[in-house]
Amino acid sequence: MIITSTQERANDISLEILFSGPLSLLDPRHPAIDENLQKQILFDRYHKKLVADGLETGHFFYDNENQLKFQTKLPIYSFAGFIFEAYAVNIFNENLRTIGKSAFSWCTNRTQCKDEYIDQFKVIGTGFITTKSQHPNFYAPQNNLDLIFIKRNNNKSVNEPATVLGTTNTAGIQIKAITRSEEIEIIEPIRSGKYSHVLTFLRHADGVHSYNRCMDAINSMYKRGSLQLSEKYHIESRIAYPEMFGIDQRNVDDYYNYVSYWFSGHAKPDQFITEGVGLEVKGYKYSNGLLVPNN
C-alpha cells in the first residue's frame, strides 16, 4: 500500500477541484502542472489579452478581408517591450487611484497626489494605434517616454500632459522588458538624460529581477569610481519595478511566459501569421484595451 502525506492528499484534492473549473483558474506554477498543461492554462488566461495588446501596438492587424494577422521582425525582448507598454497603460488606467497614482507620483516627482487630482488624468502610449487616432498631437513612436499622463484643459479645449513638478518637462515612463545588458539599456540612458524614469518588468532566468541587477550594477559603478554618490542616488531613484506600484510580479511573469511561448511558435520574420492568433477572435475588434464583438 502506498501512503501519501496529508499535504500531498490536500494538493491532489485542490487540483481535482480546480480542474473542474476553467483552466484559467489553475495556478500555472503549481508543482503538479507539467509544461503542456501550463501552456494551456496561460493560453486560456492571456491569449485574448496578447491579441488586444498586439492590436494596440500595431503588431496584430486586420487586413482588407478582415482577417487578423501578425508580423514582426523584432526579437522577443523588443516585441515583449511593446506588449508590456500596453500592459502598463491598461493596468495604470484600470487602477488609477492606486497603481496609477503611485506611478504618476513617481514620474512627476510628487510626494502626494489626491484622488480628485489623479482622476483628471488618463494614461496613453505615445506609439499606440489609439493614440494616433484619438490623440494625434501626442503620437510619437520614437519618443523616449513610452507612456504619459494627459488631462483635459477645458478652458483651452485641449489635452495637456502632466509635467515634472517645478518644470515644464513632460512626465512619463520608459518601459523595459529585458533580461540582460541593464547598464547599457537602462543605466546609461538615465545618466545621459535620454530616459527620465524607467519601469523594468522582468526577472532573469535565475529569478533575479532586472531591477536588482540594475542596483547591483549601479553599486559596482560607484565602487569603481564611475559614478559620484549624487549620480548613484539620482539613477537609483529613476528605476522602478512592478511591485513598487502594487503590480503583482507573478502576473507579470505568467504573462511573459505566455508571450514567450506564443512568440517562439509563431513569430517568423517576413512571414505573415494569419491563424496563429486564434480563430476565436474573429468577429472581434480592439476597443479601450479590450477585445469586444464587432456588433
C-alpha positions as CSV (number, residue, x, y, z in Angstrom):
1,M,0.0,0.0,0.0
2,I,1.3,3.5,-0.9
3,I,0.9,6.0,1.8
4,T,0.8,9.7,0.9
5,S,1.3,12.6,3.2
6,T,-1.5,14.8,4.3
7,Q,-0.1,17.7,2.3
8,E,0.1,15.5,-0.9
9,R,-3.5,14.4,-0.4
10,A,-4.6,18.0,0.1
11,N,-2.8,19.1,-3.1
12,D,-4.5,16.3,-5.0
13,I,-7.9,17.4,-3.7
14,S,-7.2,21.0,-4.5
15,L,-6.2,20.1,-8.1
16,E,-9.3,18.0,-8.6
17,I,-11.4,20.9,-7.5
18,L,-9.6,23.4,-9.8
19,F,-9.7,21.0,-12.8
20,S,-13.5,21.0,-12.6
21,G,-13.5,24.7,-13.5
22,P,-12.0,26.9,-16.2
23,L,-8.3,26.3,-16.9
24,S,-7.5,29.9,-16.2
25,L,-8.3,29.3,-12.5
26,L,-5.4,26.9,-12.2
27,D,-2.0,28.1,-10.9
28,P,0.5,27.5,-13.7
29,R,3.3,27.5,-11.2
30,H,1.8,24.5,-9.2
31,P,4.4,21.7,-9.0
32,A,1.8,19.2,-10.3
33,I,1.4,21.2,-13.5
34,D,3.5,20.0,-16.4
35,E,4.7,22.2,-19.2
36,N,2.0,21.3,-21.7
37,L,-0.8,22.0,-19.2
38,Q,0.9,25.2,-18.2
39,K,0.8,26.4,-21.8
40,Q,-2.9,25.6,-21.9
41,I,-3.6,27.5,-18.7
42,L,-1.6,30.5,-19.9
43,F,-3.3,30.4,-23.3
44,D,-6.7,30.4,-21.6
45,R,-5.7,33.2,-19.3
46,Y,-3.7,35.5,-21.6
47,H,-4.3,34.8,-25.3
48,K,-7.0,37.4,-25.9
49,K,-5.0,39.9,-23.9
50,L,-2.0,39.3,-26.1
51,V,-4.1,39.9,-29.2
52,A,-5.6,43.1,-27.7
53,D,-2.2,44.4,-26.7
54,G,-0.8,43.5,-30.1
55,L,-3.5,45.3,-31.9
56,E,-2.9,48.4,-29.8
57,T,0.9,48.3,-30.6
58,G,0.3,47.5,-34.2
59,H,1.8,44.1,-34.3
60,F,-1.5,42.5,-34.9
61,F,-3.8,44.0,-37.5
62,Y,-6.8,43.3,-39.7
63,D,-6.2,43.1,-43.5
64,N,-8.6,44.2,-46.2
65,E,-10.5,40.9,-45.9
66,N,-11.0,41.4,-42.1
67,Q,-8.5,38.6,-41.3
68,L,-6.5,39.1,-38.2
69,K,-2.8,38.9,-38.9
70,F,0.6,39.3,-37.2
71,Q,4.0,40.2,-38.5
72,T,7.2,41.3,-36.8
73,K,11.0,41.3,-37.4
74,L,11.7,42.1,-33.8
75,P,13.5,39.8,-31.3
76,I,11.5,38.5,-28.4
77,Y,12.7,41.2,-25.9
78,S,11.8,44.0,-28.2
79,F,8.4,42.5,-29.0
80,A,7.8,41.9,-25.3
81,G,8.7,45.5,-24.6
82,F,5.9,46.7,-26.8
83,I,3.4,44.3,-25.3
84,F,4.3,45.4,-21.8
85,E,3.8,49.1,-22.8
86,A,0.2,48.2,-23.5
87,Y,0.1,46.1,-20.3
88,A,1.3,49.1,-18.2
89,V,-1.1,51.5,-19.8
90,N,-4.1,49.2,-19.2
91,I,-3.2,48.4,-15.6
92,F,-2.5,52.1,-14.7
93,N,-5.8,53.2,-16.2
94,E,-7.8,50.4,-14.6
95,N,-6.3,51.2,-11.2
96,L,-5.8,54.9,-11.5
97,R,-6.3,55.7,-7.8
98,T,-3.8,53.1,-6.6
99,I,-1.3,51.7,-9.0
100,G,-1.7,54.5,-11.5
101,K,-1.4,57.2,-8.8
102,S,1.8,55.6,-7.5
103,A,3.4,55.6,-10.9
104,F,2.2,59.2,-11.5
105,S,3.6,60.5,-8.2
106,W,6.9,58.8,-9.0
107,C,7.4,60.1,-12.6
108,T,6.2,63.6,-11.8
109,N,8.3,63.8,-8.6
110,R,5.2,64.5,-6.4
111,T,5.3,63.1,-2.9
112,Q,1.5,63.4,-2.6
113,C,-1.4,63.2,-5.0
114,K,-5.1,63.4,-4.1
115,D,-7.6,61.1,-5.7
116,E,-9.5,64.1,-7.1
117,Y,-6.4,65.3,-8.9
118,I,-5.3,61.9,-10.4
119,D,-8.9,61.4,-11.6
120,Q,-8.4,64.2,-14.2
121,F,-5.7,62.1,-16.0
122,K,-5.6,59.1,-18.2
123,V,-2.5,57.2,-19.4
124,I,-1.7,56.8,-23.1
125,G,1.1,55.1,-25.0
126,T,2.9,57.5,-27.2
127,G,3.3,54.9,-30.0
128,F,-0.2,53.3,-29.8
129,I,-2.7,53.0,-32.6
130,T,-5.4,54.5,-30.5
131,T,-3.2,57.5,-29.6
132,K,-2.6,58.1,-33.3
133,S,-6.4,58.2,-34.0
134,Q,-7.6,59.8,-30.8
135,H,-4.7,62.0,-29.6
136,P,-2.6,62.7,-32.7
137,N,-0.7,65.5,-31.0
138,F,0.8,63.0,-28.6
139,Y,1.5,60.3,-31.2
140,A,5.3,59.9,-31.3
141,P,6.5,56.3,-31.8
142,Q,10.2,57.3,-31.3
143,N,9.5,59.2,-28.1
144,N,11.8,58.3,-25.1
145,L,8.6,58.4,-23.0
146,D,6.6,55.2,-23.8
147,L,3.7,56.3,-21.8
148,I,2.5,59.7,-20.4
149,F,-0.4,61.0,-18.4
150,I,-2.7,63.5,-20.0
151,K,-5.7,65.6,-18.8
152,R,-8.3,67.8,-20.4
153,N,-7.8,71.6,-20.2
154,N,-11.4,72.7,-20.6
155,N,-10.6,76.4,-20.8
156,K,-8.4,75.8,-23.8
157,S,-10.3,72.8,-25.1
158,V,-7.1,70.8,-25.4
159,N,-5.4,67.8,-23.7
160,E,-2.2,68.6,-21.8
161,P,0.5,66.2,-20.5
162,A,1.4,66.0,-16.8
163,T,4.8,67.7,-16.1
164,V,7.6,67.0,-13.7
165,L,7.0,69.1,-10.6
166,G,8.6,72.5,-10.8
167,T,9.3,72.2,-14.5
168,T,7.6,72.3,-17.9
169,N,9.1,68.9,-18.9
170,T,6.6,66.3,-19.8
171,A,6.5,63.5,-17.3
172,G,6.4,59.9,-18.4
173,I,7.8,56.4,-18.2
174,Q,10.0,54.3,-20.4
175,I,9.1,50.6,-20.3
176,K,11.7,47.8,-20.4
177,A,11.2,44.1,-20.8
178,I,14.8,43.0,-20.8
179,T,16.8,40.3,-19.1
180,R,20.3,41.4,-20.0
181,S,22.5,44.5,-20.5
182,E,20.9,46.7,-17.8
183,E,23.9,49.0,-17.7
184,I,23.6,49.8,-21.5
185,E,19.8,49.6,-21.8
186,I,18.7,51.4,-18.6
187,I,21.5,53.0,-16.5
188,E,23.5,54.8,-19.1
189,P,20.4,56.3,-20.9
190,I,19.2,57.7,-17.5
191,R,22.7,59.0,-16.8
192,S,22.8,60.8,-20.2
193,G,19.3,62.2,-19.8
194,K,17.8,60.2,-22.6
195,Y,15.4,58.5,-20.2
196,S,13.7,60.2,-17.3
197,H,12.1,57.2,-15.5
198,V,12.3,53.5,-16.4
199,L,10.0,50.8,-15.3
200,T,11.6,47.4,-15.8
201,F,9.3,44.4,-15.8
202,L,11.1,41.1,-16.0
203,R,13.2,38.6,-14.0
204,H,16.3,37.0,-15.4
205,A,16.4,33.2,-15.9
206,D,18.0,32.8,-12.4
207,G,15.0,34.5,-10.8
208,V,16.8,37.8,-10.1
209,H,14.8,40.8,-11.2
210,S,16.1,43.2,-13.7
211,Y,15.7,46.0,-11.2
212,N,18.0,44.2,-8.7
213,R,20.5,43.7,-11.5
214,C,20.4,47.5,-12.1
215,M,21.0,48.2,-8.4
216,D,24.0,45.8,-8.4
217,A,25.4,47.4,-11.5
218,I,25.0,50.9,-10.0
219,N,26.7,49.9,-6.8
220,S,29.6,48.4,-8.8
221,M,30.0,51.5,-10.9
222,Y,30.1,53.6,-7.7
223,K,32.7,51.4,-6.0
224,R,35.0,51.6,-9.0
225,G,34.6,55.3,-9.2
226,S,32.5,55.5,-12.4
227,L,29.7,57.3,-10.5
228,Q,29.6,60.0,-8.0
229,L,27.4,59.5,-4.9
230,S,24.8,62.1,-6.1
231,E,24.7,60.3,-9.5
232,K,24.2,57.0,-7.8
233,Y,21.2,58.2,-5.8
234,H,19.7,60.0,-8.8
235,I,19.8,57.0,-11.1
236,E,18.5,54.6,-8.4
237,S,15.5,56.9,-7.9
238,R,14.6,56.8,-11.6
239,I,14.3,53.0,-11.9
240,A,11.2,51.1,-10.7
241,Y,9.9,47.5,-10.7
242,P,6.2,46.4,-10.9
243,E,5.6,45.7,-7.2
244,M,6.9,49.2,-6.3
245,F,3.5,50.3,-7.6
246,G,1.4,47.3,-6.5
247,I,1.6,45.2,-9.6
248,D,1.8,41.5,-8.8
249,Q,5.1,40.3,-10.2
250,R,3.7,36.7,-10.5
251,N,1.1,38.0,-13.0
252,V,3.9,39.7,-15.0
253,D,5.9,36.5,-15.0
254,D,2.9,34.4,-16.2
255,Y,2.1,36.9,-19.0
256,Y,5.7,37.0,-20.1
257,N,5.8,33.2,-20.2
258,Y,2.8,33.1,-22.4
259,V,4.2,35.8,-24.7
260,S,7.4,33.8,-25.0
261,Y,5.6,30.5,-25.7
262,W,3.4,32.2,-28.3
263,F,6.3,34.1,-29.9
264,S,8.6,31.1,-30.2
265,G,5.8,29.2,-32.0
266,H,4.6,31.9,-34.3
267,A,6.9,34.8,-34.9
268,K,8.8,34.3,-38.2
269,P,10.5,37.3,-39.8
270,D,9.0,38.4,-43.2
271,Q,6.1,36.0,-42.8
272,F,2.5,36.9,-42.1
273,I,0.8,34.8,-39.5
274,T,-3.0,34.5,-40.1
275,E,-4.5,31.8,-38.0
276,G,-1.8,31.8,-35.3
277,V,-3.6,34.3,-33.1
278,G,-6.6,32.1,-32.8
279,L,-9.9,31.7,-34.7
280,E,-11.9,32.5,-31.7
281,V,-11.0,36.2,-32.0
282,K,-12.7,36.5,-35.4
283,G,-15.6,38.9,-35.3
284,Y,-13.9,41.0,-32.5
285,K,-12.3,44.4,-32.6
286,Y,-10.0,46.3,-30.3
287,S,-11.6,49.0,-28.1
288,N,-10.1,50.7,-25.0
289,G,-7.7,47.9,-24.2
290,L,-10.3,45.0,-24.7
291,L,-11.5,42.8,-27.4
292,V,-15.2,43.4,-28.0
293,P,-17.6,41.9,-30.5
294,N,-17.9,43.9,-33.8
295,N,-21.7,44.1,-33.3
